Amino acid sequence: MNSSRVPAVVAAALAVAAITACAGSPVRFAEAERISRATDVGTTPMFAVSPTGVRALAWVSAPDSGTDARLYISIGDAAPIELRDPLGPVEVHGESPPKLAYGPDGALNALYVVPKLVPGRRFPLAALRFTRSRDGGKTWSGPVSVTDDAVFGTHNFHALHAAADGALYVSWLDSRGGKPAVYLTRSTDGGKTWQQNRPLGAGEACPCCRTGLASTADGTLYVAWRVVLPGNIRDIVVARSRDHGATWSEPVRVHDDNWEFAGCPHAGPSLQVDREDRLHVAWWTGKEGEAGVYYARSDDGGRTFSAPIALGTARFSRPAHVQIAVGRALVVAWDDGTQRVSRVVLRVSRDGGRSFSRAVPVSAAGQWAGFPVVALRDSLLTVAWSERTVESAEREKRGMPDMRDKKAVMGLQAVGDAQVLAREGRIL
């Protein structure tokens, strides 16, 4: 991937390379690049952009495509660095990928999960682990756990956020109290130590949909997640804290989707704050007749939200995994679950989320593409995703245990033959 030279390199590439921009497209893209070629296979990508524009990309790979997974981080043009945890392999899960966040001092922070099989348990336990690099990824601190109940527990579906004052925040789903709930912790010493884990105390959370974190320049902190309401309604909510996560407002439903579902779709929200402190939320709902990806924004600190804009909907939709990036424009990318074969698409807003361009395909047709992530600096855009053949995706699905069976056990997931691809482009 590219470093602080990104603007010049991308501009040159877009000027002379094969360009795939149709008439009226809001983005001009270069051809896709297979990022995971350095590790043969790879999945669960994640981006971060430093204050100076350096881009870091993480993914998970394993020898022989198996379950002994390691974290790889590529910074700028450098070869990827392999990080292994003494507790065990890194989790391979698209809804719970390793997270990256640059702090205002330029340090790169990483958060990931180490799973552990325990006899008699249906699902692996999980350790939520943090590490940091202060020298551009050359060396990393020894990993530490951010939880205070136990190293391994029900710690997953996490978010990592570096605030403007240098504080680090982590949110995740945790069932230590009996039911899944959103927990949060904070570090003010660069991740060396973490404060007491605090539940938001806002009722039951959907147990396998990722959380989202964002903050404003004045320190106001936001958390988004999928809540379980009476009647098995599973909608997206946002809560706000003005005291570094010590206390929280009542969670506000972004929209009354009223989606009734007796299960967890593995599809959490994406949350971002722009330079004007507007709050942007995108999410997926499976409500029949109105299923798909939506967007809304708040201009009053999360107290109320605009009417949702349907970005990609149909009568039925598989779970879609949506990501927002904000810069000179607003970009929303997701894997389209309304189509027979999942494909990564995006839409662009140039007016702060009031309106959006038509959907632009990003991944190739005929390949199963999922879990996209987006990096945006000014008008320069990069989208990465996990991709495999349709046959491979179907084979993996057939090999998964049916967890509706009370005796079924979920083992460690293998990387398989997935690849991480990325495309760079410019918003026109």
Summary of the structure (lengths in Angstrom):
residues: 428
radius of gyration: 19.9
end to end distance: 21.7
largest distance: 58.4
contacts: 1503
relative contact order: 0.14
helix: 7%
strand: 41%
